[in-house]
């Protein structure tokens, strides 16, 4: 039976999201990963910021979904 594990993070902290996913995968070592997919949701700039050069855009949300099967 397929199961789903959902991970959520922000684009400016991808390394933490990667560590979280890898830690879960190592603990779920008997799980068989069927598919991994994700999405990044761009955020708009702060209303008090002018122009692109300032670099003060809000970090985008990152969603990662792992579809897996438990053994047996």
Residue frames as a rotation matrix with the C-alpha (Angstrom) as fourth column:
UNK 1
0.581 0.814 0.000 0.00
0.814 -0.581 0.000 0.00
0.000 0.000 -1.000 0.00
UNK 2
-0.203 -0.650 0.732 1.39
0.603 -0.672 -0.430 3.40
0.772 0.354 0.528 -0.98
UNK 3
0.469 0.250 -0.847 1.98
0.829 -0.455 0.325 6.01
-0.304 -0.854 -0.421 1.70
UNK 4
0.448 -0.242 0.861 2.94
0.418 -0.795 -0.441 9.68
0.790 0.557 -0.255 1.51
UNK 5
0.140 -0.459 -0.877 5.47
0.898 -0.315 0.308 11.71
-0.418 -0.831 0.367 3.46
UNK 6
0.668 0.180 0.722 5.32
0.527 -0.800 -0.287 15.50
0.526 0.573 -0.629 2.98
UNK 7
-0.160 -0.769 -0.618 8.20
0.929 -0.330 0.170 17.88
-0.334 -0.547 0.767 3.67
UNK 8
0.772 0.410 0.485 7.93
0.541 -0.825 -0.165 21.67
0.332 0.390 -0.859 3.68
UNK 9
-0.033 -0.817 -0.576 10.65
0.861 -0.316 0.400 24.28
-0.508 -0.482 0.713 3.77
UNK 10
0.842 0.204 -0.499 11.80
-0.025 -0.910 -0.415 27.58
-0.538 0.362 -0.761 2.33
UNK 11
0.877 -0.439 0.196 14.17
0.316 0.220 -0.923 28.15
0.362 0.871 0.332 -0.57
UNK 12
0.363 -0.797 0.483 16.77
-0.601 -0.596 -0.532 30.01
0.712 -0.097 -0.695 1.46
UNK 13
-0.091 -0.386 0.918 17.15
-0.924 0.376 0.067 26.98
-0.371 -0.842 -0.391 3.76
UNK 14
0.562 0.306 -0.769 17.26
-0.701 0.669 -0.246 24.13
0.439 0.677 0.591 1.24
UNK 15
-0.447 -0.826 -0.344 20.18
-0.452 0.540 -0.710 22.46
0.772 -0.162 -0.615 3.05
UNK 16
-0.707 0.256 0.660 18.02
-0.630 0.197 -0.751 21.92
-0.322 -0.946 0.022 6.14
UNK 17
0.417 0.899 -0.132 15.22
-0.843 0.328 -0.427 20.46
-0.341 0.289 0.895 4.02
UNK 18
0.264 -0.416 -0.870 17.70
-0.600 0.636 -0.485 18.11
0.756 0.650 -0.081 2.34
UNK 19
-0.789 -0.596 0.151 19.02
-0.461 0.412 -0.786 16.96
0.406 -0.689 -0.600 5.72
UNK 20
-0.303 0.769 0.563 15.48
-0.781 0.138 -0.609 16.37
-0.546 -0.624 0.559 6.98
UNK 21
0.640 0.540 -0.546 14.58
-0.765 0.507 -0.396 14.26
0.063 0.671 0.738 3.94
UNK 22
-0.028 -0.748 -0.664 17.85
-0.477 0.593 -0.648 12.30
0.878 0.298 -0.374 4.07
UNK 23
-0.794 -0.206 0.572 17.45
-0.607 0.233 -0.759 11.68
0.023 -0.950 -0.311 7.81
UNK 24
0.155 0.932 0.328 13.92
-0.812 0.309 -0.494 10.37
-0.562 -0.190 0.805 7.25
UNK 25
0.587 0.034 -0.809 15.07
-0.676 0.571 -0.466 8.16
0.446 0.820 0.358 4.37
UNK 26
-0.478 -0.835 -0.272 17.82
-0.484 0.509 -0.711 6.64
0.732 -0.209 -0.648 6.50
UNK 27
-0.679 0.310 0.665 15.35
-0.617 0.248 -0.747 5.89
-0.396 -0.918 0.023 9.32
UNK 28
0.468 0.876 0.114 12.83
-0.572 0.399 -0.717 4.47
-0.673 0.271 0.688 6.85
UNK 29
-0.439 -0.845 -0.305 15.51
-0.776 0.185 0.603 2.29
-0.453 0.502 -0.737 5.31
UNK 30
-0.732 0.207 0.649 13.09
0.295 0.955 0.029 -0.54
-0.614 0.213 -0.760 4.58
UNK 31
0.360 0.870 -0.336 10.68
0.020 -0.367 -0.930 1.72
-0.933 0.328 -0.150 2.73
UNK 32
-0.403 -0.402 0.822 10.75
0.831 0.217 0.513 1.54
-0.385 0.889 0.247 -1.05
UNK 33
-0.355 0.222 -0.908 10.52
-0.176 -0.970 -0.168 5.00
-0.918 0.100 0.383 -2.62
UNK 34
0.116 0.532 0.839 8.08
0.812 0.436 -0.389 4.97
-0.573 0.726 -0.381 -5.52
UNK 35
0.203 0.011 0.979 8.22
0.751 -0.643 -0.148 8.62
0.628 0.766 -0.139 -6.53
UNK 36
-0.229 -0.255 -0.939 9.47
0.758 -0.652 -0.008 11.99
-0.610 -0.714 0.343 -5.34
UNK 37
-0.111 0.203 0.973 7.99
0.789 -0.577 0.211 15.25
0.604 0.791 -0.096 -6.56
UNK 38
-0.286 -0.058 -0.956 7.80
0.807 -0.553 -0.208 18.81
-0.516 -0.831 0.205 -5.41
UNK 39
0.423 0.461 0.780 6.91
0.754 -0.657 -0.020 22.38
0.503 0.597 -0.625 -6.03
UNK 40
-0.665 -0.538 -0.518 8.29
0.716 -0.656 -0.237 25.82
-0.212 -0.529 0.822 -5.31
UNK 41
0.422 0.886 0.193 5.79
0.900 -0.435 0.030 28.63
0.110 0.161 -0.981 -4.77
UNK 42
-0.564 -0.698 0.441 7.32
0.650 -0.705 -0.284 32.00
0.509 0.126 0.851 -5.60
UNK 43
0.159 0.541 -0.826 6.46
0.894 -0.433 -0.112 34.82
-0.418 -0.720 -0.553 -3.25
UNK 44
0.583 0.075 0.809 6.00
0.532 -0.788 -0.310 38.46
0.614 0.611 -0.500 -4.19
UNK 45
-0.520 -0.838 0.167 8.24
0.463 -0.440 -0.769 41.24
0.718 -0.323 0.617 -2.93
UNK 46
-0.382 0.319 -0.868 7.54
0.842 -0.268 -0.469 43.19
-0.382 -0.909 -0.166 0.24
UNK 47
0.543 0.703 0.459 5.20
0.833 -0.521 -0.187 46.13
0.107 0.484 -0.868 -0.42
UNK 48
0.885 -0.210 -0.416 7.71
-0.019 -0.908 0.418 48.67
-0.465 -0.362 -0.808 0.92
UNK 49
-0.130 -0.964 0.233 10.55
0.267 0.192 0.944 47.52
-0.955 0.184 0.233 -1.36
UNK 50
0.688 0.296 -0.663 11.24
-0.472 -0.511 -0.718 49.16
-0.552 0.807 -0.212 -4.73
UNK 51
0.372 -0.540 -0.755 12.85
-0.898 -0.003 -0.440 47.32
0.235 0.842 -0.486 -7.64
UNK 52
0.915 -0.030 -0.402 14.60
0.006 0.998 -0.060 44.00
0.403 0.052 0.914 -8.13
UNK 53
0.114 -0.992 0.049 18.13
-0.070 -0.058 -0.996 45.12
0.991 0.110 -0.076 -7.24
UNK 54
0.103 -0.057 0.993 17.41
-0.930 -0.361 0.075 45.29
0.354 -0.931 -0.090 -3.52
UNK 55
-0.506 -0.329 -0.797 17.19
-0.225 0.943 -0.246 41.49
0.833 0.055 -0.551 -3.27
UNK 56
-0.875 0.189 0.446 14.63
-0.455 -0.003 -0.890 41.60
-0.167 -0.982 0.089 -0.49
UNK 57
-0.117 0.833 -0.541 12.11
-0.669 0.337 0.663 39.17
0.734 0.439 0.517 -1.88
UNK 58
0.259 0.310 0.915 10.41
-0.893 0.438 0.105 36.83
-0.369 -0.844 0.390 0.53
UNK 59
-0.798 -0.593 0.106 11.79
-0.530 0.775 0.344 33.29
-0.286 0.218 -0.933 0.36
UNK 60
-0.118 0.750 -0.651 9.65
-0.819 0.298 0.491 30.91
0.562 0.591 0.579 -1.67
UNK 61
0.244 0.302 0.922 7.94
-0.770 0.638 -0.005 27.94
-0.589 -0.709 0.388 -0.06
UNK 62
-0.504 -0.438 -0.745 9.23
-0.770 0.618 0.158 24.52
0.391 0.654 -0.648 -1.09
UNK 63
0.405 0.665 0.627 7.08
-0.794 0.596 -0.120 21.39
-0.454 -0.449 0.770 -0.93
UNK 64
-0.553 -0.582 -0.596 8.53
-0.762 0.642 0.080 17.92
0.336 0.499 -0.799 -1.39
UNK 65
0.472 0.774 0.421 6.39
-0.843 0.536 -0.041 14.78
-0.258 -0.336 0.906 -1.44
UNK 66
-0.735 -0.657 -0.166 7.77
-0.676 0.727 0.118 11.25
0.043 0.199 -0.979 -1.15
UNK 67
0.530 0.837 -0.138 5.49
-0.838 0.541 0.066 8.42
0.129 0.081 0.988 -2.24
UNK 68
-0.584 -0.810 -0.042 6.69
-0.768 0.569 -0.293 5.15
0.262 -0.139 -0.955 -0.73
UNK 69
0.504 0.664 -0.553 5.73
-0.386 0.746 0.543 1.60
0.773 -0.060 0.631 0.20
UNK 70
0.078 -0.403 0.912 6.36
-0.957 0.224 0.181 -0.13
-0.278 -0.887 -0.368 3.49
UNK 71
-0.697 -0.380 -0.608 7.66
-0.570 0.809 0.147 -3.68
0.436 0.449 -0.780 3.14
UNK 72
-0.964 0.263 -0.048 5.40
0.255 0.849 -0.462 -6.64
-0.080 -0.458 -0.886 3.70
